Amino acid sequence: MRILGIDPGLQVTGFGVIESSGAQLRYVTSGCVKSGAGDLATRLKS
């Protein structure tokens, strides 16, 4: 099973993915998604 964790933010949103197999956990990937500059309403639309 793959598990996605999300750390929400208005300018930067982080994410991480792990994989579980029984009692074993394995790191898959992680990163962040950055929104462009601008006012809050414009960023929320994108």
Distance bins in CASP14 RR format, pairs under 12 A and 6 or more apart:
PFRMAT RR
TARGET T0000
AUTHOR 0000-0000-0000
RMODE 2
METHOD distances of the structure
MODEL  1
1 17 0 0 0 0 0 1 0 0 0 0 0
1 18 0 0 0 0 1 0 0 0 0 0 0
1 19 1 0 0 1 0 0 0 0 0 0 0
1 20 1 0 1 0 0 0 0 0 0 0 0
1 21 1 0 0 1 0 0 0 0 0 0 0
1 22 0 0 0 0 1 0 0 0 0 0 0
1 24 0 0 0 0 0 1 0 0 0 0 0
1 25 0 0 0 0 0 1 0 0 0 0 0
1 26 0 0 0 0 0 1 0 0 0 0 0
1 28 0 0 0 0 0 1 0 0 0 0 0
2 16 0 0 0 0 0 1 0 0 0 0 0
2 17 1 0 1 0 0 0 0 0 0 0 0
2 18 1 0 0 1 0 0 0 0 0 0 0
2 19 1 0 1 0 0 0 0 0 0 0 0
2 20 1 0 0 1 0 0 0 0 0 0 0
2 21 0 0 0 0 0 1 0 0 0 0 0
2 25 0 0 0 0 0 1 0 0 0 0 0
2 26 0 0 0 0 1 0 0 0 0 0 0
2 27 0 0 0 0 0 1 0 0 0 0 0
2 28 1 0 0 1 0 0 0 0 0 0 0
2 29 0 0 0 0 0 1 0 0 0 0 0
3 15 0 0 0 0 0 1 0 0 0 0 0
3 16 0 0 0 0 1 0 0 0 0 0 0
3 17 1 0 0 1 0 0 0 0 0 0 0
3 18 1 0 1 0 0 0 0 0 0 0 0
3 19 1 0 0 1 0 0 0 0 0 0 0
3 20 1 0 0 1 0 0 0 0 0 0 0
3 21 0 0 0 0 0 1 0 0 0 0 0
3 25 0 0 0 0 1 0 0 0 0 0 0
3 26 0 0 0 0 0 1 0 0 0 0 0
3 27 0 0 0 0 0 1 0 0 0 0 0
3 28 0 0 0 0 1 0 0 0 0 0 0
3 29 0 0 0 0 0 1 0 0 0 0 0
3 30 0 0 0 0 0 1 0 0 0 0 0
4 13 0 0 0 0 0 1 0 0 0 0 0
4 14 0 0 0 0 0 1 0 0 0 0 0
4 15 1 0 0 1 0 0 0 0 0 0 0
4 16 1 0 0 1 0 0 0 0 0 0 0
4 17 1 0 1 0 0 0 0 0 0 0 0
4 18 0 0 0 0 1 0 0 0 0 0 0
4 19 0 0 0 0 0 1 0 0 0 0 0
4 28 0 0 0 0 1 0 0 0 0 0 0
4 29 0 0 0 0 1 0 0 0 0 0 0
4 30 0 0 0 0 0 1 0 0 0 0 0
4 31 0 0 0 0 0 1 0 0 0 0 0
5 13 0 0 0 0 0 1 0 0 0 0 0
5 14 0 0 0 0 1 0 0 0 0 0 0
5 15 1 0 1 0 0 0 0 0 0 0 0
5 16 1 0 1 0 0 0 0 0 0 0 0
5 17 1 0 0 1 0 0 0 0 0 0 0
5 18 0 0 0 0 1 0 0 0 0 0 0
5 28 0 0 0 0 0 1 0 0 0 0 0
5 29 0 0 0 0 0 1 0 0 0 0 0
5 30 0 0 0 0 1 0 0 0 0 0 0
5 31 0 0 0 0 0 1 0 0 0 0 0
6 12 0 0 0 0 0 1 0 0 0 0 0
6 13 1 0 0 1 0 0 0 0 0 0 0
6 14 1 0 0 1 0 0 0 0 0 0 0
6 15 1 0 1 0 0 0 0 0 0 0 0
6 16 1 0 0 1 0 0 0 0 0 0 0
6 17 0 0 0 0 0 1 0 0 0 0 0
6 30 0 0 0 0 0 1 0 0 0 0 0
6 31 0 0 0 0 0 1 0 0 0 0 0
6 32 0 0 0 0 0 1 0 0 0 0 0
6 33 0 0 0 0 1 0 0 0 0 0 0
7 13 1 0 0 1 0 0 0 0 0 0 0
7 14 1 0 1 0 0 0 0 0 0 0 0
7 15 1 0 0 1 0 0 0 0 0 0 0
7 16 0 0 0 0 1 0 0 0 0 0 0
7 30 0 0 0 0 1 0 0 0 0 0 0
7 31 0 0 0 0 1 0 0 0 0 0 0
7 32 0 0 0 0 1 0 0 0 0 0 0
7 33 0 0 0 0 0 1 0 0 0 0 0
8 14 1 0 0 1 0 0 0 0 0 0 0
8 15 0 0 0 0 1 0 0 0 0 0 0
8 32 0 0 0 0 0 1 0 0 0 0 0
8 33 0 0 0 0 0 1 0 0 0 0 0
8 35 0 0 0 0 0 1 0 0 0 0 0
8 44 0 0 0 0 0 1 0 0 0 0 0
9 15 0 0 0 0 0 1 0 0 0 0 0
9 32 0 0 0 0 1 0 0 0 0 0 0
9 33 0 0 0 0 1 0 0 0 0 0 0
9 34 0 0 0 0 0 1 0 0 0 0 0
9 35 0 0 0 0 1 0 0 0 0 0 0
9 40 0 0 0 0 0 1 0 0 0 0 0
9 43 0 0 0 0 0 1 0 0 0 0 0
9 44 0 0 0 0 0 1 0 0 0 0 0
10 33 0 0 0 0 0 1 0 0 0 0 0
10 34 0 0 0 0 0 1 0 0 0 0 0
10 35 1 0 0 1 0 0 0 0 0 0 0
10 36 0 0 0 0 0 1 0 0 0 0 0
10 37 0 0 0 0 0 1 0 0 0 0 0
10 38 0 0 0 0 0 1 0 0 0 0 0
10 39 0 0 0 0 0 1 0 0 0 0 0
10 40 1 0 0 1 0 0 0 0 0 0 0
10 41 0 0 0 0 0 1 0 0 0 0 0
10 42 0 0 0 0 0 1 0 0 0 0 0
10 43 1 0 0 1 0 0 0 0 0 0 0
10 44 1 0 0 1 0 0 0 0 0 0 0
10 46 0 0 0 0 0 1 0 0 0 0 0
11 32 0 0 0 0 1 0 0 0 0 0 0
11 33 0 0 0 0 1 0 0 0 0 0 0
11 34 1 0 0 1 0 0 0 0 0 0 0
11 35 1 0 1 0 0 0 0 0 0 0 0
11 36 1 0 0 1 0 0 0 0 0 0 0
11 37 0 0 0 0 1 0 0 0 0 0 0
11 38 0 0 0 0 1 0 0 0 0 0 0
11 39 0 0 0 0 0 1 0 0 0 0 0
11 40 0 0 0 0 1 0 0 0 0 0 0
11 43 1 0 0 1 0 0 0 0 0 0 0
11 44 0 0 0 0 0 1 0 0 0 0 0
11 46 0 0 0 0 0 1 0 0 0 0 0
12 31 0 0 0 0 1 0 0 0 0 0 0
12 32 1 0 1 0 0 0 0 0 0 0 0
12 33 1 0 0 1 0 0 0 0 0 0 0
12 34 1 0 1 0 0 0 0 0 0 0 0
12 35 1 0 0 1 0 0 0 0 0 0 0
12 36 0 0 0 0 0 1 0 0 0 0 0
12 43 0 0 0 0 0 1 0 0 0 0 0
13 30 0 0 0 0 0 1 0 0 0 0 0
13 31 0 0 0 0 1 0 0 0 0 0 0
13 32 1 0 0 1 0 0 0 0 0 0 0
13 33 1 0 1 0 0 0 0 0 0 0 0
13 34 1 0 0 1 0 0 0 0 0 0 0
13 35 1 0 0 1 0 0 0 0 0 0 0
13 36 0 0 0 0 0 1 0 0 0 0 0
13 43 0 0 0 0 0 1 0 0 0 0 0
13 46 0 0 0 0 0 1 0 0 0 0 0
14 29 0 0 0 0 0 1 0 0 0 0 0
14 30 1 0 0 1 0 0 0 0 0 0 0
14 31 1 0 1 0 0 0 0 0 0 0 0
14 32 1 0 1 0 0 0 0 0 0 0 0
14 33 1 0 0 1 0 0 0 0 0 0 0
14 34 0 0 0 0 1 0 0 0 0 0 0
14 35 0 0 0 0 0 1 0 0 0 0 0
15 28 0 0 0 0 0 1 0 0 0 0 0
15 29 0 0 0 0 1 0 0 0 0 0 0
15 30 1 0 0 1 0 0 0 0 0 0 0
15 31 1 0 1 0 0 0 0 0 0 0 0
15 32 1 0 0 1 0 0 0 0 0 0 0
15 33 1 0 0 1 0 0 0 0 0 0 0
16 27 0 0 0 0 1 0 0 0 0 0 0
16 28 1 0 0 1 0 0 0 0 0 0 0
16 29 1 0 0 1 0 0 0 0 0 0 0
16 30 1 1 0 0 0 0 0 0 0 0 0
16 31 1 0 0 1 0 0 0 0 0 0 0
16 32 0 0 0 0 1 0 0 0 0 0 0
16 33 0 0 0 0 0 1 0 0 0 0 0
17 25 0 0 0 0 0 1 0 0 0 0 0
17 26 0 0 0 0 1 0 0 0 0 0 0
17 27 0 0 0 0 1 0 0 0 0 0 0
17 28 1 0 1 0 0 0 0 0 0 0 0
17 29 1 0 1 0 0 0 0 0 0 0 0
17 30 1 0 0 1 0 0 0 0 0 0 0
17 31 0 0 0 0 1 0 0 0 0 0 0
18 24 0 0 0 0 0 1 0 0 0 0 0
18 25 1 0 1 0 0 0 0 0 0 0 0
18 26 1 0 0 1 0 0 0 0 0 0 0
18 27 1 0 1 0 0 0 0 0 0 0 0
18 28 1 0 1 0 0 0 0 0 0 0 0
18 29 0 0 0 0 1 0 0 0 0 0 0
18 30 0 0 0 0 1 0 0 0 0 0 0
19 25 1 0 0 1 0 0 0 0 0 0 0
19 26 1 0 1 0 0 0 0 0 0 0 0
19 27 0 0 0 0 1 0 0 0 0 0 0
19 28 1 0 1 0 0 0 0 0 0 0 0
19 29 0 0 0 0 0 1 0 0 0 0 0
20 26 1 0 0 1 0 0 0 0 0 0 0
20 27 0 0 0 0 0 1 0 0 0 0 0
20 28 0 0 0 0 0 1 0 0 0 0 0
21 28 0 0 0 0 0 1 0 0 0 0 0
33 43 0 0 0 0 0 1 0 0 0 0 0
33 46 0 0 0 0 0 1 0 0 0 0 0
34 43 0 0 0 0 0 1 0 0 0 0 0
34 46 0 0 0 0 0 1 0 0 0 0 0
35 41 0 0 0 0 0 1 0 0 0 0 0
35 42 0 0 0 0 1 0 0 0 0 0 0
35 43 1 0 1 0 0 0 0 0 0 0 0
35 44 0 0 0 0 1 0 0 0 0 0 0
35 45 0 0 0 0 0 1 0 0 0 0 0
35 46 1 0 0 1 0 0 0 0 0 0 0
36 42 0 0 0 0 1 0 0 0 0 0 0
36 43 1 0 0 1 0 0 0 0 0 0 0
36 44 0 0 0 0 0 1 0 0 0 0 0
36 45 0 0 0 0 0 1 0 0 0 0 0
36 46 1 0 0 1 0 0 0 0 0 0 0
37 43 0 0 0 0 1 0 0 0 0 0 0
37 46 0 0 0 0 0 1 0 0 0 0 0
38 44 0 0 0 0 0 1 0 0 0 0 0
38 45 0 0 0 0 0 1 0 0 0 0 0
38 46 0 0 0 0 1 0 0 0 0 0 0
39 45 0 0 0 0 0 1 0 0 0 0 0
39 46 0 0 0 0 0 1 0 0 0 0 0
40 46 0 0 0 0 0 1 0 0 0 0 0
END
